[in-house]
Amino acid sequence: MQFENDIKAVDALHLAYNNIKSEIGKIVIGQEEVVKSVLISIFSNGHCLLVGVPGLAKILGEDRNFKFIHGPVFSNIVLADEINRTPPKTQAALLEAMQEKAVTAAGQRHVLPNPFFVLATQNPIEQEGTYPLPEAQLDRFMFNIHLDYPSFAEELTIVKSTTSNTDVKLKKIIDAKQIQYFQKLIRNIPVTDNVVEYAVKLASKTRPNTALATEDINKYISWGAGPRASQFLVIGAKCHAAISGKYSPDIEDVQAVAEPILRHRIVRNYRAEAEGLSVEQIIKNLF
């Protein structure tokens, strides 16, 4: 009986995903893979870092006593625009909230709303006046998603829709309780041992001078992905399978989410940079 209920729940998630994607498509032109990755991250209870050039996405009380005022971080979805332009102290506070799902002020702990999802953007071009996130802090983000320029046809559609009086009406597809339900569902999706082993081996292969490291990893990588990558690979594969209408993930689902999960957890050395070898190429060679 429980199995039948789980199947119906996965079918409901698959339908909700397609409906949400359809509604987002009324506003966001193109960027299908980006939208897909962001939704996977939400349903997996993770956070996203969007990397792209600009334009592509992205107190005292009346009684004179100090009191805590809920700021913008107390939301279900928080957009941290150009996070690399905020000072390290602000970055650390946000990343702590992402991990702990709470904010501490004046010794008091304030729990953030559930679900809580951070969508941060980062401009990879301008470096003046920026504070790049350290690798240890980047690890808090489930996905690192690269946004590319739209195609010519997509840009035509964008320009036409944003330079006219087009009024797009969006429908509400899902609420906070349903998102929480689907987040729990993702955790309950069964996964075979060979898929888990594949995910862990994939993350382990990125670590230079270890038992599973490949020749390319030892040659081109100075630091690899940690255990959190293995966890996200399994959770991400489960969610990718569910939104695709499957009831259990396979190795192809792990591979489908590997690039945005591993991209910011692998540090190239000078040799890789000198030879023009990208992180994406290195990841694909691990499959």
N, C-alpha and C positions, 0 to 999 in steps of 0.2 A: 504494500500500500504506500509506504514511504517512498519507494522507488518511483512509483507512478506520479506521486506528488512532485518529486524532484524533477521528473521529466517535464511536467506541466510548467513548473517554475522556470526551467531553462528555456522552454518555448516562449514563455512570457517575456523573459529577458531579451531573447532574440528579436521578438516583435517590438519591444520598447526601444531597443537599440536602433532598429531600422526606422522607426517613427521619429525618434530624436534626430537621427542623421538627416532625415528628409526635411524636418523643420529647420535645422541649422543650415541646410543647403539653400534655403530661401534668402539667407543673409550672407553666408560665407560662400563665395564662389570658388570652386576648386578645392584644393587642400584636403582631398578625401582621406589620405593616409594620416594627416595631422589630426583631423577630427576624430578618426578612428582611434588613434593613440590616446588622445585626451579622454575620450569616453572609456576606454579600457582602464586608464589610470583611475578615473573616478569610481568605476565599479569595483576596482581592485583595492580601493581605499588607499591610493597612493597620491603622489603629487607630480606635477609636470614642470619642466623648464623648457621654454620655447626659445630657440636661438635663431635669429634672423635679422636682416637689415630693417631699418625703420619703415613702418607703413605696411608691413606684411601681416601682421596679426594685431596685434597685441595692445585737573581744574578745581577751582574753588566753588563750593555750593552756596546757596542762598544763606545758609546758617553760618557762613564763614569758616566751616570746618572742611578740611580736605576729604574728598571722597573719590572713589575710583569711578571713572567714566569709561564705559565700554567704547573702544575705538573700532576702526574698520576691520580689524582682524577678527572681531566677533561676528563672523558671517559664515554661511555655508560654503560660499565660493569667494576666495580672495585673489584678486589680480594684483600681483607685485610687478608693476611695469618697470623695466630696465633695472633689475635688482642689483646689477653690478655698478649702478650709480649711487646706491645707498651706502653709508659708512659701515664698516665691519660690525659695530655694536648693534646697528639696526638689523643687519643680516643675521647675526647670531640670535637675536631675540625672535625673529621670524622663524628661523630654522629650529629653534627650541620648541616653539609653538607647534610646528609641523610634526615634531617627534613626540612631544608629550601631550599634545592636544589640550594644552592649558597654558595660562599666563600667570606668572607670579609677580605681584606688585605690593610693595610695603609688607612683605611677609605673608600676604594672603594669596591663596591659589584660586584662580578663576577658570573654571572649565569652559572650553570652547564648545560651540554648538556642534551637533552631530547630524549629518556628515560634515566634515571639514576638509576642503580641498583647496590647495594653493596652486595657482597657475602663474608662474613667474616668467618674465621675458628678459632676454639679454641681447644686447647689440654687440656682435662680434667685430665690428669695424672700428668704432671710435674707442680709444683706450685712454685718452686724456680725461682726468677727473673721475676715473672709475676704480672700483675695488673688486678685482676678479675673485670669485668664490673659490676658496681652497678646495682641494679634492675631497677632503673629509666632509665638507659641508655639501658638496655636490652629490655625495652619496645618499643624502636624505631624499633626493628626487628619484622617483621610480623611473621616469622617462626623461631623456634629453632629446628633444625633437627639433630637427632642423627644418626651417621653413625656406622654401625656394621661391623664386619669382614665378608668377602665374604664366600660363601659356598665353600666346597672342589672343586666342579665342576667349580665354577666361578673362583677360584684361579688358577686352572689348565689352564683355558682359558687365564687368565691375564698373567701368566708366559710364556705361549707359544707365545702370541702375542707381548710381550715386550722383548723377548730374541731372536727374529728372525728379518729378514729384511722385515717384512710385511709393506707394504706402503698403508695406508688407505686414500682413497680420499673422502673428505666430500663435500656435495652439499650445496649451500646457499639456505635456505628455506624461510627466512623472513628478512626484513630490519627494520630500525628504525621507519620509517613512519607507517609500518604495525603494529608494536608493539604498537605504540601510538594509532592507530585506535582501536586495540583490547582492550587496556586499557580503552578507552572511552566506548566501547561496553559493557564491564563488568559492568560498572556503570549504563548503561541503561537497563540491564536485569531486568525484573520485579520479585518481590519477594512478596509472600503473607504475610499478617500481622502475621499469626500464626508462620511462619518460623522466622521472625524478633523477635517476642516475645520469641520464644524458644532460640534464640541466646543470647538475653539480659538476660534471666533467667539463662542460663547456666553460663554466666560470673558472674552474681550476686550471684549464689550459692557458688562461690569460696571465698566469702568475709566473714570471721568469724564474728560471733556476729551481723549478720544482719538478716533481716526478712526471706530471702530465704536460708540462710546458712543451710546445712545439719548437722547432728550430727557429722559425720566424719570430716567435715570442721572445726567445732568449736573445735574438739578434736585434730586435727593434723596440722592445718594450722595457721600460725601467720600473714600472709598477702595474700590477694587475688588479682585477676585481676581487672584492672581498665576499664573505658569506651572504651579505645582504643581496648581492646580485643573484645568487642561487635561489634565494627565497622569491625574489621578484620574477625570476624566469618561470618558476612553477606557477605562482599566482597569475602572472600575465598570460601564461599558456592556457590556464583554466578559463580565464575570461575570454581570451581570443577564440577558444573553442566554442564557448557558450554563445557569443554574439554571432558566430558562424553557423549556429544551429546544431552543433555537436554536443554530445552529453559527456564526453571525456576527452582531454587533450592528447595529442600525439606529438611526435618529435617535430613535425612541421609547424605546430603551434608554438613550440619553444623557439624555433628558428625565426618565426614571424615577429616575435617581440624582442629578439636578442639584440638587434642593433641599437635601438633607443635605450635599452637597459644597460648595455655594456659600454656604449660610446663615451660616456663621461667618467667611467671607472677604469679606463685604460690610459696610461700615460706613455706617450711615445718618447724615445730617446733621440739624441741629436742625429743618429744615423738614419732613422726613419724619416725625420724631417728633411735631411739633406737629400735623400733619395726620392722625396715626394710621395712617400707611402702613407696613405690616409688610414685613420683608425677603422673606417668602414671596410676597407680592403682587408685589413688584418682580421677583422671579425669574420668576414665571409670565408676567409681561408681556414677558419676553425671548424666549419660545418662538415 
